[in-house]
Amino acid sequence: MERRGFTIWLTGLPSAGKSTLAELITRRLRAGGHPVEILDGDEVRVRLSKGLGFSREDRDENIRRIAYVAKLLTRTGAVAVTAAISPYRATRDEARAEIKDFVEVHVACPLEACIRRDVKGLYKKALRGEIPAFTGISDPYEPPETPEVVVKTDCETPEESVENILQGLRRLGYLPAEPGEAT
């Protein structure tokens, strides 16, 4: 049986937990025999979007590039897991339209919690005005209006969030139901 490819699009504020969840969900899916690739926003900026800045146009172009690669992976039967802030709803909607098999996961976390867990110190710099157009501080984050899955990383463990994502994938028919699970 040929596997159906799909994209898991993790979106949320900086430090909400997108990269952590991408790693964990990838391990779980690979253990189940799925070919999976992570498209992490930070890595993509270095490898695929070098030279782009943080203007709205450049951010949108970065997301379009991630969406294009995710579409190619999805089309070949792989699972693409994107972990990028992708702050603008319209650009995420473009990605959804291009990819088709698209599962938007809102990695919801209050700004205060993101600031507390900021390991890179970016929020501190943004709050001091050293980083212009920083998402959540001086540039907007437009949360999804109707994501397929919402995880709340301020009150769930990473493992609980991953289980919620997997349940969403089962509910949507991207993964088989677990034995004994209602369909």
C-alpha positions as CSV (number, residue, x, y, z in Angstrom):
1,M,0.0,0.0,0.0
2,E,1.4,3.4,-1.0
3,R,1.6,5.9,1.8
4,R,-0.1,9.2,1.5
5,G,2.1,12.2,2.0
6,F,1.1,15.2,4.0
7,T,2.4,18.3,5.6
8,I,2.2,19.1,9.3
9,W,2.5,22.9,9.5
10,L,3.6,24.0,13.0
11,T,3.0,27.7,13.5
12,G,3.3,29.9,16.6
13,L,5.3,32.6,18.4
14,P,9.1,32.4,18.7
15,S,9.9,30.0,21.6
16,A,6.4,28.4,21.6
17,G,7.9,24.9,21.1
18,K,7.7,24.4,17.4
19,S,11.1,22.9,16.9
20,T,10.9,20.7,19.9
21,L,7.5,19.3,18.7
22,A,8.9,18.8,15.2
23,E,11.7,16.7,16.5
24,L,9.4,14.6,18.7
25,I,6.7,14.1,16.1
26,T,9.3,13.1,13.5
27,R,10.7,10.4,15.8
28,R,7.2,9.0,16.4
29,L,6.3,9.0,12.7
30,R,9.7,7.5,11.6
31,A,9.2,4.7,14.3
32,G,5.9,4.0,12.5
33,G,7.7,3.6,9.2
34,H,6.9,7.0,7.7
35,P,9.5,8.9,5.6
36,V,9.7,12.3,7.3
37,E,11.7,15.5,6.8
38,I,11.7,18.5,9.1
39,L,11.8,22.0,7.5
40,D,12.9,24.1,10.4
41,G,12.5,27.9,9.9
42,D,16.0,28.7,11.3
43,E,17.7,26.1,9.1
44,V,15.8,27.0,6.0
45,R,16.8,30.7,6.5
46,V,20.5,29.6,6.4
47,R,20.2,27.0,3.7
48,L,17.4,28.0,1.4
49,S,16.5,31.6,2.1
50,K,19.9,33.1,2.8
51,G,19.9,36.8,1.9
52,L,16.2,37.3,2.9
53,G,15.6,39.8,5.6
54,F,12.6,40.2,7.9
55,S,10.4,42.6,6.0
56,R,6.9,41.3,5.4
57,E,7.8,40.5,1.8
58,D,10.9,38.6,2.8
59,R,9.1,36.6,5.5
60,D,6.4,35.8,3.0
61,E,9.0,34.6,0.4
62,N,10.6,32.5,3.1
63,I,7.3,30.8,3.9
64,R,6.6,30.3,0.1
65,R,9.9,28.5,-0.2
66,I,9.2,26.3,2.7
67,A,5.8,25.5,1.3
68,Y,7.2,24.6,-2.1
69,V,9.7,22.1,-0.6
70,A,6.9,20.7,1.7
71,K,4.7,20.3,-1.4
72,L,7.4,18.3,-3.2
73,L,8.0,16.0,-0.2
74,T,4.2,15.5,0.3
75,R,3.8,14.7,-3.4
76,T,6.3,11.9,-3.2
77,G,4.5,10.3,-0.2
78,A,6.7,11.7,2.6
79,V,5.6,13.7,5.6
80,A,6.9,17.2,5.7
81,V,7.0,18.7,9.2
82,T,7.5,22.5,9.1
83,A,8.5,24.4,12.2
84,A,8.4,28.1,11.2
85,I,6.8,31.1,12.9
86,S,4.9,31.8,9.6
87,P,3.3,34.9,11.2
88,Y,0.9,35.9,8.5
89,R,-2.4,34.1,8.0
90,A,-2.6,34.9,4.3
91,T,0.8,33.3,3.5
92,R,-0.1,30.2,5.5
93,D,-3.4,30.0,3.5
94,E,-1.3,30.2,0.3
95,A,0.8,27.2,1.6
96,R,-2.4,25.3,2.4
97,A,-3.8,25.9,-1.1
98,E,-0.5,24.8,-2.7
99,I,0.1,21.7,-0.7
100,K,-3.5,20.4,-0.3
101,D,-2.7,17.6,2.3
102,F,-2.0,20.2,4.9
103,V,-2.5,20.0,8.6
104,E,-2.1,23.3,10.4
105,V,-1.1,23.0,14.0
106,H,-1.3,26.1,16.2
107,V,1.5,25.8,18.8
108,A,-0.3,28.1,21.2
109,C,1.7,29.6,24.0
110,P,1.1,33.0,25.7
111,L,3.7,35.6,24.9
112,E,4.8,35.8,28.6
113,A,5.6,32.1,28.6
114,C,7.5,32.4,25.3
115,I,9.5,35.3,26.8
116,R,10.3,33.2,29.9
117,R,11.7,30.3,27.8
118,D,13.6,32.4,25.3
119,V,16.9,30.5,25.2
120,K,18.4,32.7,22.5
121,G,17.7,36.0,24.3
122,L,15.9,37.4,21.2
123,Y,12.8,38.6,23.2
124,K,15.1,40.6,25.5
125,K,16.8,42.2,22.5
126,A,13.4,42.9,20.8
127,L,12.0,44.5,24.0
128,R,15.1,46.8,24.2
129,G,14.4,47.8,20.5
130,E,17.5,46.0,19.2
131,I,15.6,43.8,16.9
132,P,13.1,45.6,14.6
133,A,10.0,43.8,13.4
134,F,10.2,40.9,15.9
135,T,7.2,38.7,15.8
136,G,5.0,39.1,18.9
137,I,6.7,42.3,20.0
138,S,7.0,44.8,17.2
139,D,5.5,42.8,14.4
140,P,2.2,40.9,14.5
141,Y,1.6,37.2,14.8
142,E,-1.8,36.3,13.3
143,P,-3.0,33.1,14.9
144,P,-4.8,30.5,12.8
145,E,-8.6,30.9,12.8
146,T,-9.4,27.3,12.1
147,P,-6.4,25.1,12.6
148,E,-6.8,21.3,12.4
149,V,-5.0,20.9,15.7
150,V,-4.2,23.2,18.6
151,V,-1.6,22.4,21.2
152,K,-1.1,24.5,24.3
153,T,2.6,24.2,25.2
154,D,2.3,26.3,28.3
155,C,0.1,23.7,30.0
156,E,0.9,20.4,28.2
157,T,4.1,18.5,28.2
158,P,5.8,18.1,24.8
159,E,4.7,14.4,24.8
160,E,1.1,15.4,25.5
161,S,1.2,17.9,22.6
162,V,2.7,15.2,20.3
163,E,-0.1,12.8,21.3
164,N,-2.7,15.5,20.5
165,I,-1.1,16.0,17.1
166,L,-1.1,12.3,16.4
167,Q,-4.8,12.0,17.5
168,G,-5.6,14.9,15.0
169,L,-3.7,13.1,12.2
170,R,-5.7,9.9,13.0
171,R,-9.0,11.8,13.1
172,L,-8.2,13.4,9.7
173,G,-7.3,10.0,8.2
174,Y,-3.6,10.6,7.7
175,L,-2.7,7.9,10.2
176,P,-4.6,4.7,11.0
177,A,-6.7,4.6,14.1
178,E,-5.1,3.1,17.2
179,P,-6.6,-0.3,18.2
180,G,-9.7,0.4,20.3
181,E,-9.9,4.0,19.3
182,A,-13.2,5.3,18.1
183,T,-13.3,6.4,14.5
